[in-house]
Amino acid sequence: MKCDCTGACHAWAPLVVRLALGIIFVWHGYDKVFSTGIPGVSGFLGSLSFPLPTLFAYILAYGEIVAGLLLIAGLMTHWASKFAVIVAVVAFFTVHMSNGFSIAGGGYEYIMLIFAAACSVMITGAGKYSLDEMWLKKDASM
């Protein structure tokens, strides 16, 4: 049985998920660029036997910032969330899976939630309160 808030707040759900996911991605990308640094990220990726670790360090760090900002704005949301899904899958298999479930031990609990949120946005779209929706509606009326 649903309460009245389900219908009244339905349009806000994608915005809430997009904002949370976007903020997380911007923060992680910012941290990789300005705290850890690209050489540190590259070294970490190299320690995982990642091919071309410096190239992928740049793609990961700056990609997280760009994808996060796009998610916050609700612009190119499908592609930004697809990037987030890929990052989550790679992180799951290369870093977190071997640590078990609990986030306390570096496990996959957190990345599983990031994956779920990114899949949700990728499948359901940006929602009513997004630049995607504003521009797609404008194009449809022409």
SEZA-815895 format. One record per residue (C-alpha): residue number from 1; residue in one letter; x, y, z. Coordinates in steps of 0.001 Angstrom, whole numbers, plus 500000, padded with zeros to 6 digits. Example, Ala and Ser with C-alpha at 12.3 -4.5 7.8 and 13.67 -1.06 7.14 Angstrom:
BEGIN
ATOM  pos  code      xx      yy      zz
ATOM    1     A  512300  495500  507800
ATOM    2     S  513670  498940  507140
***
This chain:
BEGIN
ATOM  pos  code      xx      yy      zz
ATOM    1     M  500000  500000  500000
ATOM    2     K  501414  503378  498966
ATOM    3     C  501107  506644  500843
ATOM    4     D  500339  509985  499173
ATOM    5     C  504011  511014  499041
ATOM    6     T  504681  508347  496407
ATOM    7     G  502774  510194  493710
ATOM    8     A  503590  513703  494884
ATOM    9     C  507342  513094  495066
ATOM   10     H  507765  510669  492174
ATOM   11     A  509475  513212  489909
ATOM   12     W  512089  514015  492558
ATOM   13     A  513479  510474  492855
ATOM   14     P  515797  510562  489803
ATOM   15     L  517119  513960  490894
ATOM   16     V  517988  512673  494362
ATOM   17     V  519840  509654  492973
ATOM   18     R  521594  511723  490271
ATOM   19     L  522763  514349  492757
ATOM   20     A  524100  511805  495246
ATOM   21     L  525869  509805  492547
ATOM   22     G  527195  512946  490859
ATOM   23     I  528584  514406  494085
ATOM   24     I  530292  511106  494920
ATOM   25     F  531900  510912  491480
ATOM   26     V  533046  514547  491480
ATOM   27     W  534567  514091  494935
ATOM   28     H  536386  510879  494002
ATOM   29     G  537714  512390  490779
ATOM   30     Y  538782  515576  492548
ATOM   31     D  540532  513494  495197
ATOM   32     K  542375  511504  492522
ATOM   33     V  543564  514655  490732
ATOM   34     F  544345  516975  493646
ATOM   35     S  545057  514732  496657
ATOM   36     T  546382  511387  495476
ATOM   37     G  547640  512835  492214
ATOM   38     I  547730  511169  488821
ATOM   39     P  551118  509509  489564
ATOM   40     G  549618  507946  492721
ATOM   41     V  546534  506714  490865
ATOM   42     S  548740  505409  488063
ATOM   43     G  550914  503573  490587
ATOM   44     F  547851  502022  492202
ATOM   45     L  546463  500902  488837
ATOM   46     G  549896  499535  487935
ATOM   47     S  549958  497533  491172
ATOM   48     L  546718  495899  489989
ATOM   49     S  548454  494974  486704
ATOM   50     F  546203  497401  484849
ATOM   51     P  547376  497998  481256
ATOM   52     L  548505  501557  480443
ATOM   53     P  548066  502714  484050
ATOM   54     T  548921  506379  483418
ATOM   55     L  546435  506689  480561
ATOM   56     F  543723  505000  482609
ATOM   57     A  544573  507157  485646
ATOM   58     Y  543775  510262  483594
ATOM   59     I  540611  508700  482125
ATOM   60     L  539438  507575  485564
ATOM   61     A  540187  510769  487488
ATOM   62     Y  538974  513313  484967
ATOM   63     G  536179  511010  483784
ATOM   64     E  534818  510844  487333
ATOM   65     I  534795  514640  487559
ATOM   66     V  533118  515119  484183
ATOM   67     A  530614  512281  484649
ATOM   68     G  529773  513564  488131
ATOM   69     L  529125  517097  486866
ATOM   70     L  526992  515744  484011
ATOM   71     L  524971  513655  486462
ATOM   72     I  524419  516654  488737
ATOM   73     A  523214  518739  485791
ATOM   74     G  521208  515901  484284
ATOM   75     L  523022  516377  480980
ATOM   76     M  524034  513402  478812
ATOM   77     T  522858  511400  481793
ATOM   78     H  522693  508055  480044
ATOM   79     W  526355  508245  479022
ATOM   80     A  527541  509643  482346
ATOM   81     S  525769  506882  484250
ATOM   82     K  527121  504286  481803
ATOM   83     F  530643  505507  482658
ATOM   84     A  529769  505190  486358
ATOM   85     V  528535  501620  485816
ATOM   86     I  531794  500685  484078
ATOM   87     V  533892  502258  486853
ATOM   88     A  531862  500387  489491
ATOM   89     V  532187  497034  487713
ATOM   90     V  535939  497431  487270
ATOM   91     A  536373  498540  490897
ATOM   92     F  534277  495605  492090
ATOM   93     F  536358  492982  490305
ATOM   94     T  539823  494542  490658
ATOM   95     V  539682  495913  494213
ATOM   96     H  536647  495104  496341
ATOM   97     M  535431  491571  495587
ATOM   98     S  538370  489837  497249
ATOM   99     N  537788  491856  500453
ATOM  100     G  534346  490426  501167
ATOM  101     F  531106  492321  501650
ATOM  102     S  531766  494784  504482
ATOM  103     I  532941  498265  503612
ATOM  104     A  534911  498275  506869
ATOM  105     G  537359  495809  505322
ATOM  106     G  537414  497425  501881
ATOM  107     G  534665  495124  500652
ATOM  108     Y  532107  495605  497928
ATOM  109     E  529159  496894  499972
ATOM  110     Y  529665  500545  498885
ATOM  111     I  530592  499867  495262
ATOM  112     M  527543  497617  494964
ATOM  113     L  525339  500560  495942
ATOM  114     I  527164  502865  493490
ATOM  115     F  526591  500258  490778
ATOM  116     A  522884  500002  491626
ATOM  117     A  522402  503775  491619
ATOM  118     A  524251  504170  488312
ATOM  119     C  522222  501350  486727
ATOM  120     S  519026  502940  487980
ATOM  121     V  519862  506319  486438
ATOM  122     M  521089  504709  483221
ATOM  123     I  517848  502728  482821
ATOM  124     T  515247  505237  484064
ATOM  125     G  516854  508399  482720
ATOM  126     A  517579  511822  484134
ATOM  127     G  514031  512602  485193
ATOM  128     K  511892  515714  485077
ATOM  129     Y  514377  518037  486773
ATOM  130     S  517282  517760  484343
ATOM  131     L  518817  519507  481363
ATOM  132     D  518217  516341  479340
ATOM  133     E  514481  516598  479990
ATOM  134     M  514368  520340  479360
ATOM  135     W  516188  520087  476038
ATOM  136     L  514489  516890  474883
ATOM  137     K  511056  518430  475509
ATOM  138     K  512116  521556  473632
ATOM  139     D  513310  519477  470645
ATOM  140     A  510089  517416  470644
ATOM  141     S  507907  520536  470393
ATOM  142     M  509669  521829  467268
***
